[in-house]
Amino acid sequence: MADLIDRPRSELTELELQKLEEFEFANGPMSLLQNAVNNNTPVVVSCRNNHKLVAKVKAFDRHCNMILENVKELWTESVKNNKGKKIKTISKERFVSKMFLRGDSVIIVLKAQV
């Protein structure tokens, strides 16, 4: 596998690219998502809109696009008075049974504590 990693991707055949991607998904940073899919374990996804998602990953790709199931979405909203001054923050949450999450909104993915 080391010979595939060191070669430029433009020189690899389609089969070699597929083997390299499988190796990277099994051993690289994407292995967290691969393990979550294989073991049906939940992950925590922090998104760019300051929302957190706790969900089970059904599928993903190299861009971190994900199909999520049993999603618990958590976020906070600020309550302001009529002068625009922040009075307090309220924690909110909602449940979504299935969701497609576009990878460009993902900041970090963590293993959820079960």
Biopython code that builds the backbone (N, CA, C, O; Angstrom):
import numpy as np
from Bio.PDB.StructureBuilder import StructureBuilder

atoms = [
    (1, "MET", "N", (0.815, -1.193, 0.000)),
    (1, "MET", "CA", (0.000, 0.000, 0.000)),
    (1, "MET", "C", (0.862, 1.263, 0.000)),
    (1, "MET", "O", (0.444, 2.304, -0.507)),
    (2, "ALA", "N", (2.067, 1.169, 0.569)),
    (2, "ALA", "CA", (2.954, 2.328, 0.631)),
    (2, "ALA", "C", (3.311, 2.833, -0.764)),
    (2, "ALA", "O", (3.496, 4.035, -0.961)),
    (3, "ASP", "N", (3.410, 1.924, -1.729)),
    (3, "ASP", "CA", (3.743, 2.351, -3.089)),
    (3, "ASP", "C", (2.616, 3.175, -3.703)),
    (3, "ASP", "O", (2.884, 4.070, -4.504)),
    (4, "LEU", "N", (1.356, 2.894, -3.346)),
    (4, "LEU", "CA", (0.231, 3.671, -3.864)),
    (4, "LEU", "C", (0.154, 5.044, -3.211)),
    (4, "LEU", "O", (-0.191, 6.028, -3.866)),
    (5, "ILE", "N", (0.473, 5.112, -1.932)),
    (5, "ILE", "CA", (0.391, 6.381, -1.198)),
    (5, "ILE", "C", (1.413, 7.377, -1.726)),
    (5, "ILE", "O", (1.127, 8.571, -1.815)),
    (6, "ASP", "N", (2.596, 6.899, -2.076)),
    (6, "ASP", "CA", (3.679, 7.779, -2.504)),
    (6, "ASP", "C", (3.559, 8.246, -3.949)),
    (6, "ASP", "O", (4.162, 9.252, -4.323)),
    (7, "ARG", "N", (2.787, 7.528, -4.770)),
    (7, "ARG", "CA", (2.657, 7.903, -6.181)),
    (7, "ARG", "C", (1.601, 8.988, -6.369)),
    (7, "ARG", "O", (0.612, 9.024, -5.637)),
    (8, "PRO", "N", (1.804, 9.875, -7.348)),
    (8, "PRO", "CA", (0.766, 10.885, -7.633)),
    (8, "PRO", "C", (-0.531, 10.207, -8.080)),
    (8, "PRO", "O", (-0.494, 9.199, -8.786)),
    (9, "ARG", "N", (-1.659, 10.749, -7.678)),
    (9, "ARG", "CA", (-2.954, 10.153, -8.032)),
    (9, "ARG", "C", (-3.186, 10.125, -9.535)),
    (9, "ARG", "O", (-3.898, 9.253, -10.033)),
    (10, "SER", "N", (-2.606, 11.051, -10.255)),
    (10, "SER", "CA", (-2.789, 11.084, -11.713)),
    (10, "SER", "C", (-2.148, 9.877, -12.398)),
    (10, "SER", "O", (-2.519, 9.538, -13.522)),
    (11, "GLU", "N", (-1.202, 9.232, -11.740)),
    (11, "GLU", "CA", (-0.528, 8.065, -12.313)),
    (11, "GLU", "C", (-1.198, 6.747, -11.940)),
    (11, "GLU", "O", (-0.804, 5.699, -12.451)),
    (12, "LEU", "N", (-2.193, 6.772, -11.070)),
    (12, "LEU", "CA", (-2.829, 5.548, -10.603)),
    (12, "LEU", "C", (-3.968, 5.130, -11.532)),
    (12, "LEU", "O", (-4.658, 5.968, -12.112)),
    (13, "THR", "N", (-4.145, 3.822, -11.659)),
    (13, "THR", "CA", (-5.276, 3.304, -12.423)),
    (13, "THR", "C", (-6.538, 3.416, -11.579)),
    (13, "THR", "O", (-6.469, 3.711, -10.386)),
    (14, "GLU", "N", (-7.685, 3.182, -12.197)),
    (14, "GLU", "CA", (-8.960, 3.262, -11.484)),
    (14, "GLU", "C", (-9.002, 2.250, -10.332)),
    (14, "GLU", "O", (-9.483, 2.570, -9.245)),
    (15, "LEU", "N", (-8.508, 1.054, -10.563)),
    (15, "LEU", "CA", (-8.484, 0.015, -9.526)),
    (15, "LEU", "C", (-7.555, 0.407, -8.379)),
    (15, "LEU", "O", (-7.885, 0.195, -7.212)),
    (16, "GLU", "N", (-6.394, 0.977, -8.707)),
    (16, "GLU", "CA", (-5.458, 1.422, -7.668)),
    (16, "GLU", "C", (-6.040, 2.571, -6.849)),
    (16, "GLU", "O", (-5.856, 2.627, -5.633)),
    (17, "LEU", "N", (-6.740, 3.486, -7.516)),
    (17, "LEU", "CA", (-7.399, 4.588, -6.802)),
    (17, "LEU", "C", (-8.447, 4.057, -5.826)),
    (17, "LEU", "O", (-8.567, 4.543, -4.702)),
    (18, "GLN", "N", (-9.196, 3.060, -6.269)),
    (18, "GLN", "CA", (-10.221, 2.474, -5.415)),
    (18, "GLN", "C", (-9.594, 1.794, -4.201)),
    (18, "GLN", "O", (-10.090, 1.940, -3.084)),
    (19, "LYS", "N", (-8.507, 1.053, -4.412)),
    (19, "LYS", "CA", (-7.810, 0.402, -3.296)),
    (19, "LYS", "C", (-7.240, 1.425, -2.323)),
    (19, "LYS", "O", (-7.309, 1.245, -1.108)),
    (20, "LEU", "N", (-6.674, 2.506, -2.871)),
    (20, "LEU", "CA", (-6.113, 3.560, -2.024)),
    (20, "LEU", "C", (-7.205, 4.216, -1.186)),
    (20, "LEU", "O", (-7.011, 4.456, 0.005)),
    (21, "GLU", "N", (-8.351, 4.507, -1.800)),
    (21, "GLU", "CA", (-9.449, 5.138, -1.068)),
    (21, "GLU", "C", (-9.960, 4.211, 0.034)),
    (21, "GLU", "O", (-10.228, 4.674, 1.142)),
    (22, "GLU", "N", (-10.101, 2.923, -0.242)),
    (22, "GLU", "CA", (-10.534, 1.969, 0.773)),
    (22, "GLU", "C", (-9.536, 1.926, 1.929)),
    (22, "GLU", "O", (-9.937, 1.870, 3.091)),
    (23, "PHE", "N", (-8.241, 1.951, 1.615)),
    (23, "PHE", "CA", (-7.211, 1.956, 2.651)),
    (23, "PHE", "C", (-7.302, 3.216, 3.501)),
    (23, "PHE", "O", (-7.233, 3.147, 4.728)),
    (24, "GLU", "N", (-7.458, 4.372, 2.848)),
    (24, "GLU", "CA", (-7.540, 5.636, 3.584)),
    (24, "GLU", "C", (-8.791, 5.690, 4.462)),
    (24, "GLU", "O", (-8.738, 6.199, 5.581)),
    (25, "PHE", "N", (-9.921, 5.166, 3.961)),
    (25, "PHE", "CA", (-11.156, 5.160, 4.755)),
    (25, "PHE", "C", (-11.024, 4.226, 5.948)),
    (25, "PHE", "O", (-11.629, 4.475, 6.991)),
    (26, "ALA", "N", (-10.245, 3.159, 5.818)),
    (26, "ALA", "CA", (-10.098, 2.201, 6.907)),
    (26, "ALA", "C", (-9.049, 2.625, 7.926)),
    (26, "ALA", "O", (-9.132, 2.228, 9.088)),
    (27, "ASN", "N", (-8.050, 3.433, 7.514)),
    (27, "ASN", "CA", (-6.921, 3.744, 8.388)),
    (27, "ASN", "C", (-6.685, 5.229, 8.633)),
    (27, "ASN", "O", (-5.972, 5.583, 9.572)),
    (28, "GLY", "N", (-7.252, 6.091, 7.833)),
    (28, "GLY", "CA", (-7.006, 7.524, 7.968)),
    (28, "GLY", "C", (-8.051, 8.195, 8.839)),
    (28, "GLY", "O", (-8.758, 7.526, 9.593)),
    (29, "PRO", "N", (-8.153, 9.506, 8.740)),
    (29, "PRO", "CA", (-9.120, 10.264, 9.537)),
    (29, "PRO", "C", (-10.573, 9.860, 9.272)),
    (29, "PRO", "O", (-11.424, 9.970, 10.154)),
    (30, "MET", "N", (-10.851, 9.389, 8.043)),
    (30, "MET", "CA", (-12.220, 8.990, 7.719)),
    (30, "MET", "C", (-12.600, 7.668, 8.383)),
    (30, "MET", "O", (-13.755, 7.248, 8.305)),
    (31, "SER", "N", (-11.640, 7.008, 9.035)),
    (31, "SER", "CA", (-11.940, 5.730, 9.683)),
    (31, "SER", "C", (-12.958, 5.906, 10.817)),
    (31, "SER", "O", (-13.683, 4.966, 11.144)),
    (32, "LEU", "N", (-13.018, 7.083, 11.410)),
    (32, "LEU", "CA", (-14.016, 7.343, 12.444)),
    (32, "LEU", "C", (-15.417, 7.194, 11.862)),
    (32, "LEU", "O", (-16.281, 6.559, 12.467)),
    (33, "LEU", "N", (-15.643, 7.781, 10.683)),
    (33, "LEU", "CA", (-16.945, 7.656, 10.030)),
    (33, "LEU", "C", (-17.189, 6.226, 9.563)),
    (33, "LEU", "O", (-18.302, 5.712, 9.684)),
    (34, "GLN", "N", (-16.149, 5.581, 9.029)),
    (34, "GLN", "CA", (-16.294, 4.203, 8.565)),
    (34, "GLN", "C", (-16.667, 3.281, 9.724)),
    (34, "GLN", "O", (-17.529, 2.415, 9.574)),
    (35, "ASN", "N", (-16.027, 3.460, 10.868)),
    (35, "ASN", "CA", (-16.354, 2.661, 12.056)),
    (35, "ASN", "C", (-17.775, 2.947, 12.543)),
    (35, "ASN", "O", (-18.470, 2.039, 12.999)),
    (36, "ALA", "N", (-18.205, 4.196, 12.447)),
    (36, "ALA", "CA", (-19.563, 4.552, 12.862)),
    (36, "ALA", "C", (-20.601, 3.875, 11.971)),
    (36, "ALA", "O", (-21.650, 3.442, 12.450)),
    (37, "VAL", "N", (-20.310, 3.785, 10.681)),
    (37, "VAL", "CA", (-21.224, 3.100, 9.761)),
    (37, "VAL", "C", (-21.227, 1.602, 10.046)),
    (37, "VAL", "O", (-22.289, 0.989, 10.147)),
    (38, "ASN", "N", (-20.051, 1.018, 10.174)),
    (38, "ASN", "CA", (-19.943, -0.432, 10.375)),
    (38, "ASN", "C", (-20.548, -0.894, 11.699)),
    (38, "ASN", "O", (-21.200, -1.937, 11.750)),
    (39, "ASN", "N", (-20.339, -0.130, 12.766)),
    (39, "ASN", "CA", (-20.780, -0.533, 14.099)),
    (39, "ASN", "C", (-22.109, 0.092, 14.514)),
    (39, "ASN", "O", (-22.616, -0.181, 15.602)),
    (40, "ASN", "N", (-22.673, 0.934, 13.641)),
    (40, "ASN", "CA", (-23.942, 1.612, 13.924)),
    (40, "ASN", "C", (-23.871, 2.413, 15.224)),
    (40, "ASN", "O", (-24.818, 2.419, 16.010)),
    (41, "THR", "N", (-22.739, 3.091, 15.444)),
    (41, "THR", "CA", (-22.542, 3.893, 16.650)),
    (41, "THR", "C", (-22.782, 5.372, 16.347)),
    (41, "THR", "O", (-22.556, 5.809, 15.219)),
    (42, "PRO", "N", (-23.230, 6.141, 17.320)),
    (42, "PRO", "CA", (-23.512, 7.555, 17.074)),
    (42, "PRO", "C", (-22.246, 8.416, 17.047)),
    (42, "PRO", "O", (-21.220, 8.069, 17.634)),
    (43, "VAL", "N", (-22.351, 9.533, 16.356)),
    (43, "VAL", "CA", (-21.286, 10.529, 16.310)),
    (43, "VAL", "C", (-21.879, 11.893, 16.651)),
    (43, "VAL", "O", (-23.091, 12.096, 16.577)),
    (44, "VAL", "N", (-21.009, 12.813, 17.022)),
    (44, "VAL", "CA", (-21.393, 14.210, 17.242)),
    (44, "VAL", "C", (-20.764, 15.022, 16.122)),
    (44, "VAL", "O", (-19.553, 14.965, 15.907)),
    (45, "VAL", "N", (-21.597, 15.781, 15.406)),
    (45, "VAL", "CA", (-21.121, 16.612, 14.305)),
    (45, "VAL", "C", (-21.335, 18.067, 14.688)),
    (45, "VAL", "O", (-22.456, 18.473, 14.994)),
    (46, "SER", "N", (-20.276, 18.846, 14.672)),
    (46, "SER", "CA", (-20.374, 20.276, 14.914)),
    (46, "SER", "C", (-20.448, 20.964, 13.552)),
    (46, "SER", "O", (-19.601, 20.737, 12.688)),
    (47, "CYS", "N", (-21.468, 21.806, 13.365)),
    (47, "CYS", "CA", (-21.712, 22.433, 12.066)),
    (47, "CYS", "C", (-21.381, 23.922, 12.087)),
    (47, "CYS", "O", (-21.238, 24.535, 13.144)),
    (48, "ARG", "N", (-21.265, 24.480, 10.889)),
    (48, "ARG", "CA", (-20.902, 25.889, 10.741)),
    (48, "ARG", "C", (-21.962, 26.846, 11.271)),
    (48, "ARG", "O", (-21.639, 27.978, 11.630)),
    (49, "ASN", "N", (-23.211, 26.420, 11.327)),
    (49, "ASN", "CA", (-24.273, 27.286, 11.840)),
    (49, "ASN", "C", (-24.390, 27.227, 13.362)),
    (49, "ASN", "O", (-25.392, 27.659, 13.932)),
    (50, "ASN", "N", (-23.358, 26.688, 14.012)),
    (50, "ASN", "CA", (-23.285, 26.577, 15.468)),
    (50, "ASN", "C", (-24.294, 25.582, 16.023)),
    (50, "ASN", "O", (-24.660, 25.657, 17.196)),
    (51, "HIS", "N", (-24.744, 24.652, 15.189)),
    (51, "HIS", "CA", (-25.612, 23.580, 15.644)),
    (51, "HIS", "C", (-24.763, 22.336, 15.849)),
    (51, "HIS", "O", (-23.750, 22.142, 15.178)),
    (52, "LYS", "N", (-25.189, 21.498, 16.784)),
    (52, "LYS", "CA", (-24.546, 20.208, 17.024)),
    (52, "LYS", "C", (-25.549, 19.128, 16.660)),
    (52, "LYS", "O", (-26.737, 19.243, 16.963)),
    (53, "LEU", "N", (-25.067, 18.077, 16.009)),
    (53, "LEU", "CA", (-25.914, 16.959, 15.631)),
    (53, "LEU", "C", (-25.382, 15.699, 16.289)),
    (53, "LEU", "O", (-24.190, 15.402, 16.199)),
    (54, "VAL", "N", (-26.258, 14.960, 16.948)),
    (54, "VAL", "CA", (-25.913, 13.646, 17.482)),
    (54, "VAL", "C", (-26.737, 12.663, 16.670)),
    (54, "VAL", "O", (-27.967, 12.709, 16.689)),
    (55, "ALA", "N", (-26.048, 11.759, 15.945)),
    (55, "ALA", "CA", (-26.767, 10.904, 15.002)),
    (55, "ALA", "C", (-25.974, 9.657, 14.672)),
    (55, "ALA", "O", (-24.793, 9.540, 15.000)),
    (56, "LYS", "N", (-26.654, 8.725, 14.013)),
    (56, "LYS", "CA", (-26.001, 7.533, 13.470)),
    (56, "LYS", "C", (-25.760, 7.764, 11.993)),
    (56, "LYS", "O", (-26.646, 8.227, 11.275)),
    (57, "VAL", "N", (-24.557, 7.439, 11.539)),
    (57, "VAL", "CA", (-24.167, 7.654, 10.137)),
    (57, "VAL", "C", (-24.538, 6.417, 9.333)),
    (57, "VAL", "O", (-24.122, 5.306, 9.661)),
    (58, "LYS", "N", (-25.315, 6.611, 8.290)),
    (58, "LYS", "CA", (-25.677, 5.499, 7.413)),
    (58, "LYS", "C", (-24.736, 5.422, 6.218)),
    (58, "LYS", "O", (-24.434, 4.327, 5.743)),
    (59, "ALA", "N", (-24.269, 6.564, 5.724)),
    (59, "ALA", "CA", (-23.350, 6.590, 4.585)),
    (59, "ALA", "C", (-22.626, 7.932, 4.576)),
    (59, "ALA", "O", (-23.101, 8.909, 5.155)),
    (60, "PHE", "N", (-21.459, 7.969, 3.905)),
    (60, "PHE", "CA", (-20.689, 9.207, 3.780)),
    (60, "PHE", "C", (-19.789, 9.094, 2.562)),
    (60, "PHE", "O", (-19.629, 8.013, 1.994)),
    (61, "ASP", "N", (-19.206, 10.208, 2.167)),
    (61, "ASP", "CA", (-18.223, 10.194, 1.082)),
    (61, "ASP", "C", (-17.005, 11.019, 1.484)),
    (61, "ASP", "O", (-16.927, 11.524, 2.605)),
    (62, "ARG", "N", (-16.063, 11.150, 0.565)),
    (62, "ARG", "CA", (-14.801, 11.824, 0.889)),
    (62, "ARG", "C", (-14.967, 13.310, 1.177)),
    (62, "ARG", "O", (-14.059, 13.931, 1.729)),
    (63, "HIS", "N", (-16.109, 13.894, 0.815)),
    (63, "HIS", "CA", (-16.357, 15.316, 1.069)),
    (63, "HIS", "C", (-17.050, 15.541, 2.409)),
    (63, "HIS", "O", (-17.382, 16.676, 2.752)),
    (64, "CYS", "N", (-17.267, 14.479, 3.161)),
    (64, "CYS", "CA", (-17.996, 14.488, 4.433)),
    (64, "CYS", "C", (-19.487, 14.751, 4.254)),
    (64, "CYS", "O", (-20.166, 15.118, 5.213)),
    (65, "ASN", "N", (-20.006, 14.570, 3.042)),
    (65, "ASN", "CA", (-21.455, 14.512, 2.885)),
    (65, "ASN", "C", (-21.900, 13.276, 3.640)),
    (65, "ASN", "O", (-21.255, 12.230, 3.556)),
    (66, "MET", "N", (-23.005, 13.384, 4.384)),
    (66, "MET", "CA", (-23.430, 12.256, 5.206)),
    (66, "MET", "C", (-24.937, 12.060, 5.144)),
    (66, "MET", "O", (-25.707, 13.016, 5.058)),
    (67, "ILE", "N", (-25.333, 10.801, 5.190)),
    (67, "ILE", "CA", (-26.725, 10.440, 5.415)),
    (67, "ILE", "C", (-26.802, 10.062, 6.889)),
    (67, "ILE", "O", (-26.122, 9.139, 7.338)),
    (68, "LEU", "N", (-27.631, 10.776, 7.633)),
    (68, "LEU", "CA", (-27.742, 10.573, 9.082)),
    (68, "LEU", "C", (-29.139, 10.087, 9.437)),
    (68, "LEU", "O", (-30.121, 10.450, 8.790)),
    (69, "GLU", "N", (-29.214, 9.258, 10.477)),
    (69, "GLU", "CA", (-30.497, 8.774, 10.991)),
    (69, "GLU", "C", (-30.589, 9.068, 12.475)),
    (69, "GLU", "O", (-29.577, 9.169, 13.169)),
    (70, "ASN", "N", (-31.823, 9.204, 12.954)),
    (70, "ASN", "CA", (-32.100, 9.468, 14.373)),
    (70, "ASN", "C", (-31.268, 10.648, 14.870)),
    (70, "ASN", "O", (-30.500, 10.531, 15.825)),
    (71, "VAL", "N", (-31.438, 11.769, 14.211)),
    (71, "VAL", "CA", (-30.633, 12.963, 14.471)),
    (71, "VAL", "C", (-31.266, 13.803, 15.580)),
    (71, "VAL", "O", (-32.447, 14.148, 15.529)),
    (72, "LYS", "N", (-30.456, 14.118, 16.570)),
    (72, "LYS", "CA", (-30.855, 15.079, 17.608)),
    (72, "LYS", "C", (-30.036, 16.339, 17.342)),
    (72, "LYS", "O", (-28.812, 16.331, 17.468)),
    (73, "GLU", "N", (-30.713, 17.406, 16.978)),
    (73, "GLU", "CA", (-30.053, 18.675, 16.659)),
    (73, "GLU", "C", (-30.162, 19.598, 17.863)),
    (73, "GLU", "O", (-31.254, 19.809, 18.391)),
    (74, "LEU", "N", (-29.032, 20.150, 18.299)),
    (74, "LEU", "CA", (-28.979, 21.015, 19.478)),
    (74, "LEU", "C", (-28.384, 22.371, 19.095)),
    (74, "LEU", "O", (-27.405, 22.440, 18.352)),
    (75, "TRP", "N", (-28.985, 23.449, 19.609)),
    (75, "TRP", "CA", (-28.450, 24.778, 19.376)),
    (75, "TRP", "C", (-28.992, 25.731, 20.441)),
    (75, "TRP", "O", (-29.900, 25.375, 21.193)),
    (76, "THR", "N", (-28.438, 26.939, 20.505)),
    (76, "THR", "CA", (-28.931, 27.951, 21.440)),
    (76, "THR", "C", (-29.383, 29.175, 20.662)),
    (76, "THR", "O", (-28.826, 29.511, 19.616)),
    (77, "GLU", "N", (-30.389, 29.823, 21.186)),
    (77, "GLU", "CA", (-30.879, 31.083, 20.605)),
    (77, "GLU", "C", (-30.879, 32.150, 21.688)),
    (77, "GLU", "O", (-31.158, 31.871, 22.854)),
    (78, "SER", "N", (-30.561, 33.375, 21.287)),
    (78, "SER", "CA", (-30.547, 34.498, 22.227)),
    (78, "SER", "C", (-31.892, 35.211, 22.214)),
    (78, "SER", "O", (-32.470, 35.460, 21.156)),
    (79, "VAL", "N", (-32.379, 35.536, 23.406)),
    (79, "VAL", "CA", (-33.597, 36.321, 23.539)),
    (79, "VAL", "C", (-33.171, 37.759, 23.819)),
    (79, "VAL", "O", (-32.386, 38.016, 24.733)),
    (80, "LYS", "N", (-33.695, 38.694, 23.025)),
    (80, "LYS", "CA", (-33.319, 40.101, 23.178)),
    (80, "LYS", "C", (-34.539, 40.925, 23.568)),
    (80, "LYS", "O", (-35.673, 40.589, 23.226)),
    (81, "ASN", "N", (-34.280, 42.016, 24.294)),
    (81, "ASN", "CA", (-35.379, 42.917, 24.640)),
    (81, "ASN", "C", (-35.647, 43.855, 23.467)),
    (81, "ASN", "O", (-35.018, 43.737, 22.416)),
    (82, "ASN", "N", (-36.592, 44.797, 23.654)),
    (82, "ASN", "CA", (-36.969, 45.694, 22.552)),
    (82, "ASN", "C", (-35.859, 46.669, 22.157)),
    (82, "ASN", "O", (-35.935, 47.288, 21.095)),
    (83, "LYS", "N", (-34.829, 46.815, 22.996)),
    (83, "LYS", "CA", (-33.702, 47.689, 22.662)),
    (83, "LYS", "C", (-32.572, 46.922, 21.988)),
    (83, "LYS", "O", (-31.555, 47.511, 21.621)),
    (84, "GLY", "N", (-32.743, 45.598, 21.822)),
    (84, "GLY", "CA", (-31.735, 44.779, 21.165)),
    (84, "GLY", "C", (-30.694, 44.201, 22.095)),
    (84, "GLY", "O", (-29.738, 43.569, 21.644)),
    (85, "LYS", "N", (-30.869, 44.415, 23.417)),
    (85, "LYS", "CA", (-29.912, 43.874, 24.375)),
    (85, "LYS", "C", (-30.251, 42.418, 24.678)),
    (85, "LYS", "O", (-31.416, 42.073, 24.875)),
    (86, "LYS", "N", (-29.230, 41.569, 24.713)),
    (86, "LYS", "CA", (-29.444, 40.154, 24.970)),
    (86, "LYS", "C", (-29.833, 39.954, 26.430)),
    (86, "LYS", "O", (-29.117, 40.360, 27.346)),
    (87, "ILE", "N", (-30.986, 39.319, 26.622)),
    (87, "ILE", "CA", (-31.480, 39.063, 27.976)),
    (87, "ILE", "C", (-31.002, 37.699, 28.468)),
    (87, "ILE", "O", (-30.439, 37.586, 29.556)),
    (88, "LYS", "N", (-31.231, 36.667, 27.659)),
    (88, "LYS", "CA", (-30.834, 35.316, 28.047)),
    (88, "LYS", "C", (-30.703, 34.445, 26.797)),
    (88, "LYS", "O", (-31.117, 34.834, 25.705)),
    (89, "THR", "N", (-30.123, 33.273, 26.980)),
    (89, "THR", "CA", (-30.027, 32.310, 25.884)),
    (89, "THR", "C", (-30.884, 31.095, 26.226)),
    (89, "THR", "O", (-30.977, 30.684, 27.382)),
    (90, "ILE", "N", (-31.496, 30.541, 25.209)),
    (90, "ILE", "CA", (-32.361, 29.378, 25.381)),
    (90, "ILE", "C", (-31.772, 28.222, 24.583)),
    (90, "ILE", "O", (-31.463, 28.372, 23.401)),
    (91, "SER", "N", (-31.619, 27.079, 25.223)),
    (91, "SER", "CA", (-31.165, 25.876, 24.526)),
    (91, "SER", "C", (-32.362, 25.241, 23.830)),
    (91, "SER", "O", (-33.424, 25.067, 24.428)),
    (92, "LYS", "N", (-32.178, 24.902, 22.570)),
    (92, "LYS", "CA", (-33.254, 24.294, 21.793)),
    (92, "LYS", "C", (-32.759, 22.986, 21.212)),
    (92, "LYS", "O", (-31.557, 22.767, 21.058)),
    (93, "GLU", "N", (-33.696, 22.131, 20.895)),
    (93, "GLU", "CA", (-33.351, 20.869, 20.238)),
    (93, "GLU", "C", (-34.540, 20.393, 19.418)),
    (93, "GLU", "O", (-35.685, 20.771, 19.663)),
    (94, "ARG", "N", (-34.230, 19.541, 18.426)),
    (94, "ARG", "CA", (-35.287, 18.913, 17.651)),
    (94, "ARG", "C", (-34.799, 17.551, 17.179)),
    (94, "ARG", "O", (-33.598, 17.283, 17.145)),
    (95, "PHE", "N", (-35.736, 16.709, 16.819)),
    (95, "PHE", "CA", (-35.419, 15.376, 16.329)),
    (95, "PHE", "C", (-35.752, 15.300, 14.849)),
    (95, "PHE", "O", (-36.813, 15.752, 14.418)),
    (96, "VAL", "N", (-34.829, 14.719, 14.063)),
    (96, "VAL", "CA", (-35.043, 14.509, 12.636)),
    (96, "VAL", "C", (-34.743, 13.038, 12.362)),
    (96, "VAL", "O", (-33.670, 12.547, 12.715)),
    (97, "SER", "N", (-35.679, 12.338, 11.738)),
    (97, "SER", "CA", (-35.489, 10.896, 11.545)),
    (97, "SER", "C", (-34.422, 10.588, 10.497)),
    (97, "SER", "O", (-33.613, 9.684, 10.707)),
    (98, "LYS", "N", (-34.395, 11.302, 9.387)),
    (98, "LYS", "CA", (-33.369, 11.105, 8.356)),
    (98, "LYS", "C", (-32.923, 12.460, 7.824)),
    (98, "LYS", "O", (-33.730, 13.375, 7.663)),
    (99, "MET", "N", (-31.629, 12.574, 7.554)),
    (99, "MET", "CA", (-31.093, 13.865, 7.118)),
    (99, "MET", "C", (-29.906, 13.652, 6.179)),
    (99, "MET", "O", (-29.082, 12.762, 6.392)),
    (100, "PHE", "N", (-29.832, 14.484, 5.137)),
    (100, "PHE", "CA", (-28.626, 14.571, 4.317)),
    (100, "PHE", "C", (-27.881, 15.803, 4.784)),
    (100, "PHE", "O", (-28.430, 16.905, 4.764)),
    (101, "LEU", "N", (-26.646, 15.632, 5.202)),
    (101, "LEU", "CA", (-25.817, 16.744, 5.665)),
    (101, "LEU", "C", (-24.725, 16.990, 4.645)),
    (101, "LEU", "O", (-23.917, 16.105, 4.362)),
    (102, "ARG", "N", (-24.702, 18.187, 4.095)),
    (102, "ARG", "CA", (-23.690, 18.533, 3.102)),
    (102, "ARG", "C", (-22.347, 18.748, 3.802)),
    (102, "ARG", "O", (-22.284, 19.394, 4.848)),
    (103, "GLY", "N", (-21.287, 18.210, 3.229)),
    (103, "GLY", "CA", (-19.983, 18.194, 3.863)),
    (103, "GLY", "C", (-19.363, 19.556, 4.119)),
    (103, "GLY", "O", (-18.555, 19.698, 5.036)),
    (104, "ASP", "N", (-19.725, 20.568, 3.324)),
    (104, "ASP", "CA", (-19.088, 21.874, 3.534)),
    (104, "ASP", "C", (-19.580, 22.575, 4.792)),
    (104, "ASP", "O", (-19.005, 23.587, 5.193)),
    (105, "SER", "N", (-20.628, 22.063, 5.421)),
    (105, "SER", "CA", (-21.107, 22.657, 6.674)),
    (105, "SER", "C", (-20.525, 21.956, 7.904)),
    (105, "SER", "O", (-20.789, 22.372, 9.032)),
    (106, "VAL", "N", (-19.738, 20.900, 7.698)),
    (106, "VAL", "CA", (-19.162, 20.137, 8.808)),
    (106, "VAL", "C", (-17.862, 20.788, 9.276)),
    (106, "VAL", "O", (-16.981, 21.079, 8.467)),
    (107, "ILE", "N", (-17.748, 21.014, 10.584)),
    (107, "ILE", "CA", (-16.509, 21.525, 11.168)),
    (107, "ILE", "C", (-15.692, 20.374, 11.730)),
    (107, "ILE", "O", (-14.514, 20.223, 11.409)),
    (108, "ILE", "N", (-16.328, 19.559, 12.578)),
    (108, "ILE", "CA", (-15.619, 18.447, 13.213)),
    (108, "ILE", "C", (-16.609, 17.320, 13.495)),
    (108, "ILE", "O", (-17.791, 17.553, 13.744)),
    (109, "VAL", "N", (-16.094, 16.099, 13.450)),
    (109, "VAL", "CA", (-16.883, 14.914, 13.773)),
    (109, "VAL", "C", (-16.178, 14.181, 14.912)),
    (109, "VAL", "O", (-14.977, 13.919, 14.848)),
    (110, "LEU", "N", (-16.942, 13.854, 15.957)),
    (110, "LEU", "CA", (-16.402, 13.176, 17.131)),
    (110, "LEU", "C", (-17.220, 11.921, 17.428)),
    (110, "LEU", "O", (-18.399, 11.826, 17.085)),
    (111, "LYS", "N", (-16.558, 10.958, 18.079)),
    (111, "LYS", "CA", (-17.289, 9.783, 18.568)),
    (111, "LYS", "C", (-18.160, 10.218, 19.718)),
    (111, "LYS", "O", (-17.701, 10.926, 20.614)),
    (112, "ALA", "N", (-19.420, 9.802, 19.707)),
    (112, "ALA", "CA", (-20.329, 10.144, 20.813)),
    (112, "ALA", "C", (-20.108, 9.152, 21.954)),
    (112, "ALA", "O", (-19.866, 7.968, 21.719)),
    (113, "GLN", "N", (-20.192, 9.641, 23.178)),
    (113, "GLN", "CA", (-20.109, 8.772, 24.344)),
    (113, "GLN", "C", (-21.471, 8.103, 24.526)),
    (113, "GLN", "O", (-22.497, 8.777, 24.618)),
    (114, "VAL", "N", (-21.470, 6.797, 24.575)),
    (114, "VAL", "CA", (-22.725, 6.054, 24.673)),
    (114, "VAL", "C", (-23.064, 5.787, 26.108)),
    (114, "VAL", "O", (-24.089, 5.170, 26.396)),
]
sb = StructureBuilder()
sb.init_structure("model")
sb.init_model(0)
sb.init_chain("A")
sb.init_seg("    ")
for serial, (resi, resn, name, xyz) in enumerate(atoms, 1):
    if name == "N":
        sb.init_residue(resn, " ", resi, " ")
    sb.init_atom(name, np.array(xyz, "f"), 0.0, 1.0, " ", f" {name:<3s}", serial, name[0])
structure = sb.get_structure()
